[in-house]
Structure formats: C-alpha cells, structure tokens
Amino acid sequence: MSLSVLPDPLLQTLYEYWLSRRHGRVVPERRDIDPLDMPRSLLPHLLLVELHGPRPRVRYRLIGTAISDRYGEDFTGRYLDEVSGPHYRDLLQDLYGRMRDHARPVYVESLFRIAPEITAKTCRLYLPLAQYGQITMALAGQTFPSYPFSLPDFFQMIRPATSGEHASHAEWLLDPPPEVAQRSEAA
C-alpha cells in the first residue's frame, strides 16, 4: 500500500523534513539532522535511536517530552528490552529492522486494547539515518491521536498478548516522491 500524504499532519511535517535532508541520497546521514532546523512543534514527539545487530537491539538516544510524558518516564539511554515486554519489543524490533533493511521510512498506526472496551491509538513514523553509509540509527516520530486516559502508564496498561487480540497494526513502507528518487539515482 502506498501513501502520498500521511494522515497525521505532524508526522507529515517530519517526513518532509527528513526528505529535505537527503541531499540526493537514499537516506540522510545523521549529521544532516539538526533539531535547531526542525519546526519546534516536532521536537516533543521525536525519538532518536541507535540500531545494534542484525535483528536490531534498539537503544534510545533521545526521547521527546510528549513521548516521555505519555509513557510516564524518560527512557533516554536505555534499551527497548529494558522498558517494554517481549511482544511490544518484538513488534518494534521488526519495524526498525524492516525500515533499515529496505532503507525506507515506515509509517504505522496501532490500536492497543487497554481494557475490554478501551483502546488507544498511536501513529508512528520510522525514518532511517545513516552513519558512514550504513543505516545504524533512526529518527522516529510518535503521536497519540486517541488516548483515553490522562495517566501516562502506557506500557503497564498494554495487556499481554492473549489470542492475538491485544493490538492491531497497519503499516506502510513509504517511497520518496518520483523527482527525489530520480535525483537519488543520479547521485
């Protein structure tokens, strides 16, 4: 499935910023990403992560305040497997791995069942970043368009997988606009 415009305007702005930093390459280098050049509205919703190993072990280098507030803690400097359960960890490792292996952004919408009749929606955009020509990092954005509680204990409220009904996810690999792809191939 292809998306020409992301349904979340904040994540669309992040995607456009990432595209503008490619400078004719398939993936921008980490050094091309500068928070001072970004729209200020993006910063609270960003994560900067390192990817270690073939099935990437994810380490959070930077967590935006809106994300820290929603999850109830700032997990900057920690690994994904230190802050979440195995099901959510596996899901995120697979998403980051797909992003890295395809060298393309991944957009994801998820509905999490928090209680029998209560769900929360998150929208996430995973953007690959290279260091010395290898994709070893990602810039990610996350928003919470539908979150029914003011309490920030999101990780604790996600129920363990029981018969596969605790969450549903839709994901899209994004292609750059044709004129960007043509510039990339010529570079």
N, C-alpha and C positions, 0 to 999 in steps of 0.2 A: 504494500500500500504506500502511496506517496502523498506527502503533504506539501503544498506550496506555501501555505501560511500556517503557523502554529496557532491553535485555538487560544492559547494563553498569551496575552499581549506582552507581559513581562518577559516570558521566555522567548517570544519572537524578537524582542529587542536584544536579548542576549545572543541569539543566533545571528542576527545581523551584525552585531559587534564582532563575534567570532569570525564570520565571513570576511569582514573588513580587515582583519589582522592576518589573513592568509598570505597576502602579498604574492599571489600567483602559485602558491604551494598547495598541496592537497590538505595539509594540516598546518596550522600556525605553530611556531616554536613558542615555548614557554616564555621566553624573553620578550615576545611580541605582545604579551598580555600585561596591561598596566591598569590597576584599579583607578588610578587618577584620570585615565582616559575614558572610563566607563560612565554611563549615566548613573548618578548616585542612587537611583531607585533600585538598581540591580544588586548592589553590594550586600544588603541584608539577606538576600536569597541565594547567595553563591556558596559553593564548596570548591576547594582546590584539593585534589587528591593525587597521591602517588600510587602507581601500579607496580607491584613486585611479583615476579614469577609468571609462569605460563598460564595458570588459572589465577588471575591477579589477586594477590592479597592487597587489600585497599587500606591505605593509611591516609588519614585526614590531615592535611597541612593547614587548612583554613576553613572555618565554619562561620557563615554569616549569622548575624544576630537574630534574624527572623527564624532561622532554622534551629539555632540553639534554644531560643525561647519555646518553639513548638515541641522539641524533643525533651526539654527540661534540663538540658546540660550542654556545655560546650565540650565537644569531644575532639577538639583540635589536638593533634599529636598522637591520637590513639588509632588503633586499627579497627576496622569494621567488625572483626570477630570478637573484639573486646566489648563492643557496645550493643550487639544485637544477637538474636537467636539464630540457629543454623538455617532455618528456612529463609528468613529475610536476607541473611548473609549470602546464601547460595544464589538467590534471585539477583542481588546487586552484583555479585562477582560475575555472574553470567552476562548481565547487561554491560558492565565495564569491559568484559572480555570481548563481547560482540562489537562494541564501539572500537576497541583497539584493533581487533583482527580485521575489521572491514575499513578502518581508517575513515569512518563516517560518524556523524552525530546520530544519537538515538534519542527519540522522544518517547516518553512513557506516561500513560495515565493509569492510575491504580485506584481501585476501591478496596478499602480494608474493612472487614467486618470487625467491629469493636465489641458489639453486643448483638444478640439475636436480631434485633431490628434497627441497629445503628451502624452506619458506615461512614467512613471518612475518605475524601478524595484527595489525592496528591497528583501533581503534574511535575515531571522531571525532564530535564534536558541534559544529556551527557555529551560533552564536546571534547574530542581528543586533542591533546597537546603533545608536541614532540620536544625532545631534548637531544641535540646532536643527531637528528634524523630518525630517532626511534620514539615511538609513542610510549611514553612512560608516565604520563600524567593526564589528568582530565580536569576540565573546568565544568562544573555542573551547576545547574540552577534548579531550585525546587520551590513550588508554591503549594498552598493548601486552600484551593477554592471552596472546599466543603469540609469543614471540620467542626463537629457538633459540640465540642467541649471547650471551656476556657482552660482546663487543666492541660499542662504540657507533657504529660507522661505517655507519649505516643507509643514508644517501644513496649512499655509494660502493658498497654491496653490491647495490642495486637494479639489475638488469640493464636495458640499453636495450631498448626495445620491439622484439621480433622476432616477427613474425607474430601480434602481439596477445596472446601468452601469458604476459607477464611479471607481470600483475596481474589480479585480478578485484575488482569493487566492487559492493556493494549499497548503495543509498541510499534514504532516505525523507524526504519533506518532512513535518514534524510540524505538526499542528493543535493549538491550545490546547484545553483541556477546554471543553465547551459553556458552563459557567457563566462562565468567563473571557471567552469570545467575546461572550456577551451583555452583560457589563459593558463590554467594549471598544466595542461598537456604541452603547451608550447614552451613552458619554462624549463 
